[in-house]
Amino acid sequence: MSKGSFLSASIGRKFLMSITGLFLVTFIIVHLTLNLFLIFDDSGDLFNLAAHFMATNPLIKIMEPVLAIGFGVHILWSIIITVQNMRARPVGYNKTSQSVNSTWASRNMFILGGLIFVFLGIHLYAFWWKMKFAGDPLLTHTTVMQGGVPVEMENAYNLVATMFKQSLFYSITHILGGVLLGLHITHGFWSAFQTIGLNNHLWRKRLFVLANIIGWIFAIGFSIIPLYFMIKF
């Protein structure tokens, strides 16, 4: 099968969506780890150092467009596959039977993905866009000790912490975003491995459990950050 015919086939599109999905999960794990520095150090130094590293490291700068492409491909193929699946199912499709044999998340992956896309837009505008391009008065420079040397950098902690302390909208949005992402992962993670070949009964059960664990970690991890600032401050 040629490259073109593989990607035009249903299994090819699902394979590509699975690979990009697993790539994005790896990024999200790193992103969550760095963001948890927000609640481990109220001085903001740890998070500022992490944000400064992400903004200045050459490898990270190279990975940013790769990450954007990964998101784009994942979203595009998910739309194509969903539309094709809808066309393939007759009007009288038995939804009752479907609900018995699948989880809620698996039946609503497209809806979950769409809501996550909306959340991603809000998140990027609130933080990434301001840090990268627009700037913000909250991003006043601060000095942080790095390896015993004072380094001047943008106070990213001040921007994020202030937004969560003062804006109920952004706090609630990020809590919902974390929950939606966790639900999306509970099906998407094991389904991706199933698509690339780990689909026997033994691996399916293990990956299903692992997907639920990762989904819960993402949901709790991303939700606890705005909750921390809402409750403590």
Summary of the structure (lengths in Angstrom):
residues: 233
radius of gyration: 20.1
end to end distance: 59.0
largest distance: 68.6
contacts: 671
relative contact order: 0.13
helix: 80%
strand: 5%
